[in-house]
Amino acid sequence: MQKNIHPEYQHVVFRDKAADFAFLTRSTRSSEKTIEWEDGKTYPLVDVDISSASHPFYTGTARVVDTAGRVERFQRRYQRK
């Protein structure tokens, strides 16, 4: 890698406020906010709107939309006679 052209790769805490869930990972993201993690060290904090803890697909609350049935109903309702 060339020197001085890549962003710093560091430990960062991502927090999902909606689900009260946070995880520590490495990222190039940085933040002015900081948080003290479980290991006693202070890390940059990035707040996210949605994560695997609150996303409907991962929590099992996702709904499947029956688009084929809707199209067929529309065609039956507005078919030309």
VENFENCOR-V261451 format. One record per residue. N is the residue number from 1. RES is the residue in one small letter. D_LAST is the distance of its C-alpha to the last C-alpha in Angstrom with 2 decimals. Layout:
<<N & RES & D_LAST> <N & RES & D_LAST>>
This chain:
<<1 & m & 69.54> <2 & q & 70.84> <3 & k & 72.72> <4 & n & 71.57> <5 & i & 68.01> <6 & h & 66.14> <7 & p & 65.26> <8 & e & 67.31> <9 & y & 65.93> <10 & q & 66.95> <11 & h & 66.21> <12 & v & 63.59> <13 & v & 62.19> <14 & f & 58.43> <15 & r & 57.52> <16 & d & 54.19> <17 & k & 54.87> <18 & a & 51.68> <19 & a & 52.76> <20 & d & 56.51> <21 & f & 56.84> <22 & a & 59.04> <23 & f & 60.10> <24 & l & 62.77> <25 & t & 62.03> <26 & r & 63.17> <27 & s & 61.36> <28 & t & 62.00> <29 & r & 60.56> <30 & s & 63.19> <31 & s & 63.31> <32 & e & 65.75> <33 & k & 65.09> <34 & t & 67.09> <35 & i & 67.23> <36 & e & 69.91> <37 & w & 68.56> <38 & e & 69.73> <39 & d & 72.37> <40 & g & 74.06> <41 & k & 73.16> <42 & t & 71.27> <43 & y & 68.15> <44 & p & 65.67> <45 & l & 62.65> <46 & v & 59.06> <47 & d & 56.51> <48 & v & 52.97> <49 & d & 49.77> <50 & i & 48.49> <51 & s & 50.10> <52 & s & 49.65> <53 & a & 50.97> <54 & s & 48.18> <55 & h & 45.18> <56 & p & 42.43> <57 & f & 42.12> <58 & y & 45.84> <59 & t & 46.24> <60 & g & 43.52> <61 & t & 41.41> <62 & a & 38.60> <63 & r & 35.06> <64 & v & 32.51> <65 & v & 29.10> <66 & d & 26.17> <67 & t & 24.12> <68 & a & 22.12> <69 & g & 20.94> <70 & r & 20.02> <71 & v & 17.93> <72 & e & 16.01> <73 & r & 15.50> <74 & f & 14.35> <75 & q & 11.73> <76 & r & 10.50> <77 & r & 10.70> <78 & y & 9.01> <79 & q & 6.37> <80 & r & 3.76> <81 & k & 0.00>>
